[in-house]
Amino acid sequence: MADILRQSPVEFKAAPARTEVRNRWNVALEYGEEGKGPYIVDLCHKTRWDLQSSTLDDYAPADVTVPEKANRCVLQDGVLLNRMGRNQTAVWHLAESTPDLPDDAAYTDVSEATVFLALFGPAVFSIAEKLSSLDFRDPDKTAPFLYQGPFSHVPCQIVTLNQGENGEGGILLTCSRGYAHCMVHAILDAGAEFGLRPAGENRFQAWLKELQG
């Protein structure tokens, strides 16, 4: 059983040039011609927890303090916390390491139940505007911040991770696994005029390192 590969629901037409197996996920590291972006990256192999508790403020997943208010986020050492409401926070592990689920009933591993995608690079917000009425560059908000709303008519959690300059920036989004095919098709179709293309884990980690300084 331990040797069975875990399957991402995301499929791109392009085949990756380099892959590796990590925690039983087949992870795309690089694509042949990734260019200068914008990029879409399959992050379904990243560990994601749902944390629900009536004493949420007492928790510090991966030693990161939970934001005080709903729709606020904090990114620290490759861990992104998204406060969804009074009693619920999403915990997204963006680094390459794979942490163990805490021995606490408040945590649920939702990694295999959801799609997880990154969109970043030039024209990302122009692409997003074709798929949602949400303002991912809201000047009254400071990245990272969370939206809980529709993206391509699908209920999603969407985080503006970087508001960027001159149209560049980046967002992360997650939704139910069953929407994977339709979501990827809609995003690639909306991004075709801007040259949106798949990229691998290495490109994502380089971008994340830039954001975290």
Buried (B, 14 or more C-beta within 10 A) or exposed (E): EEEEEBEBBBEBEEEBEEBEEBEBBBBBBBBEEBEEBBBBBBBBBBBBBBBBBEEBBEBEBBEBEBBEEBBBBBBEEBBBBBBBEEEBBBBBBBBEEBEEEBEEEBBEBBBBEBBBBBBBBBBBBBBBBBBBEBBBBEEEBEBBBBBBEBBBEBEBBBBBBBBBEEBBBBBBBBBBBEBBEEBBEBBBBBBEEBBBBBBBBBBBBEBBEEBEE
